[in-house]
Amino acid sequence: MTNTGSDKSSNYKSRPLVDLLISIIVPSIILMKLSSDDALGATTALLLALAFPISWGLFELFKYNKFNMIALLGLISVVLTGGIGLLQLDSKWLAIKEAAIPGLIGIAVLISTRTRYPLIRTLLYNPAIIDVDRIQQKLEEFGNSAVFETRLLKATYLLSATFFFSSLMNYILAKWIVTSPTGSAAFNEELGQMTLLSYPVIAIPSMLMMMFIFYYLWRTIHGMTALSLEEMLVSPHAK
């Protein structure tokens, strides 16, 4: 009976893309597309959007005994976006909110370096993607474990910088596009435009920066272990 919590944790596999889809992307689409009076209405759309990160966070908590940080951030994002519209606050608060979410993630990445579970290991150096045990064995064999930890810390700083870049660009984009009073039809249209533009303006540069960080990690691991990319990655047939 005493091993129930540890058994749940051992069966847990991080799924950052699923977390982002359920906790942030789907709720954002609901708020953008279903908040009008012709659809669900602002209040019902907000409640439906809130249901996704809440349900997903509770599911992972009870099934795997794991606290889902992305689900919490998604919940905060939905509450703030919906609240700004329902309370008809000044649109400047939307810009602050858009900057706050990636900014908080960037801060969380930095804070995680002081904990047992750095977020770099969840997002990039992930055992579900990379054969961490094999790499660690090779690092110890060549005596490069300490140097690698230093490089991993540098990659963490680069990762946090990516989120801070996203935070700045989110703020600029929101201030530039969303100028109509909150709660109006024009506000919802501008919110949709901002969401569409965020992909080429923010998502693509951020993705390129993430790819650069992954490349940096790969070059570091290859140089310290002599493993090829195929040898670093987890085999799809591995048990």
N, C-alpha and C positions, 0 to 999 in steps of 0.2 A: 504493500500500500504506500510505503514511503517513497517509492521510486516513480510514482505516477507523474509528477512534475518533470523529472529529468527525462523520463521516457518520451513525454510530449515534446520536449525541447530537442531531443536527439533526432526526432522524425521531421523536424522543421527544416524547410528549404526556403531560402530567401527568394522572392519573386518581385523584384523592383518594378519591372514593366507592368505586371498585373496590378501591383499596388498603385502605380500612377494612373492606370486606366480606370480602375474602380473608384479610387479615392479623389481624383482631381479632374481627369478628362471628362468622364461621363457626367458628374455633377455640374461641371461648367457648361456642357452642351445643354443639359436640362434647363439650367437657369437662362441660357441665351435663347433657346428655341421655344420653351414652353411657359414663359412667364407672362405672356400677353393674355388679355381677357378672352381672346378667341381660342386660346388653348387651355391650360390648367389654371392660369391666374398666378399672380406673384406669390401668394402664401402657399398654395398647394405645390407649386413648382419648387419652392424653397424646402418644404418638408420632404418632398420626394428626393431632392438632391442631397439633403442631409442624411437620408436613410442609407445611402451607399457607403460613405466612409464610416458611419457609425456601425452598420451591420458587418462590414469587412473587418474593422478593428476588433469588434467583440468576437467575431468568428475566430480570428487568429489568437486572441487572448485565451479563449476557453478551449480551443482545440489543440493549440501548440504551446500555451503558456508563454506567449511572446507579445510584448507591447509593440504595436506597429506605429512608428513615428510618422510615416508617410500618410497613414490614415488620419492621424491627429492633425497634420498640416492641411490635409484635404478638408477635414471638418471645419477647421478655423477659416480656411479660404471661402468655403461655401457660406458660413455664417456671416462673414464680413461682406461678401459680395451681395448676398440676399438682403442683409440688414441695411446696407447703403441704399439699395433700391426701395425697400419697404418704408424706411424712415425718411426717404427723400433727402438724404444728406447732400452736402456740396460734393460735386464730382471730384474735387481735389482729393477726397478721402479714398476714391477708387485708385487713384495713382499711388497713394501711400500704401494701400493694401496690395496692389500689384507688385510693388517693390519689396514689401515686407516678407512675402512668402519665400521667394528664392533667397532673400537676405537672411532669413531665419535658418534656412537650410545650410547656407554658407557658414553661419555662426555655429550651427550644430556640428558641421564637419570639423571645424577647428576645435570645438570643445571635446569631440569624440576622441581626439588624439590623446587626451588625458584620461581616457577610460580603457577598459579591457576590450572594447569592441569599436575600434575606429571605423567610421563609415566607408572609408576607402576599401575596406575588406568586403563590405556588403555590396557596394556599387560596382567595383572593378576587380579587385583581388578576391573573387568570390569562389569558394570551393565547388559551387555548382557549375562553374564555367572553367576554372583553372585548377589543374591538379596540384593543389597547394602542398599536400604531403610529399609528393615527389620533388617539388621545387625546394622545399625546406630541407629534405634529405641531401640534395645536391649542394645547397648553400652551406650546410654544416660540413659536408665532405671537403669543399674547397675553402672553408674557413671564412665565408663571406656573409654570415648571418647578420652581424652587427652593421656592416656597411649597407646591406640591403634594407635594414630597418630605417636607416638614415635616408636612403633614396625613397622608401615608401612614405616617409614623413614629408619629403619634398613634393611627392605626387599628391599628397593630401592637401598641401597648401595650394597647389595648382588647381585641384578640384574645387576648393572653396573659392578661389578666384573666379572660376567659371560661373558659380552661382552669384557672386557679387556683380559680375558683368551682366548677367541676366536681370538682376535686381535693378541696376541702373537703366538698362534698356527698357524694361517694363515700365518704369516711372516715366521716362521720356515719351514712350509710345502712348501711354494713357493720357498724359497731359496734352499731347499733340492732337489726338483723335477724339477723345471723349470730352466734349465741351457742353453738351445739352444738359438740361436739368434731369436729375435722377428721377426715375419713375415714369418718364415720358417715352413715347414710341421711338423718338429720335435717339434717346439714350440707349435703348436696347439695340437699335441698328448700329450705332457707333461702337457698342460693346462687341457686336458681331464682327465689325470691321477690324477692331483691335485684335480680336482673337485670330482672325485670318492672317493679318499682317505679322502677328507674333511668330508665325512659323518661319517665313524667310528672313525676318529681321532679327529674331532672337534664337529660335530653336536650331536653325541650321548652323549659325556661328558657334552656338553652345555645343552642338553635336561634333563639330570639327575640333573644338577644343578638347572634348572628351576623347575623341579618337587620337588626338596628339598625346594625351596623358596615357592612354592604353598603349600606344606605340612606345612611349618613354619607358613604361613598365616592362614591355616585351624586350626592348633593347637592353634594359638593365638586367633582367632575368637571364637573357641569352648570354650576355657578357660574363655573368657570374656563375652560370651553371653549365654552359655549352649545350643547353637543351634547345631543340628546334621549336617552332611555334606549335607544330602538331604534337610534339611530346609534352608541351606545357598544358595544352587544353585537355579537358576531361573527355574521354571517349564516350560517344553516345551509347555504346554498348556496355559501358562499365556499370557494374552493380554497386 
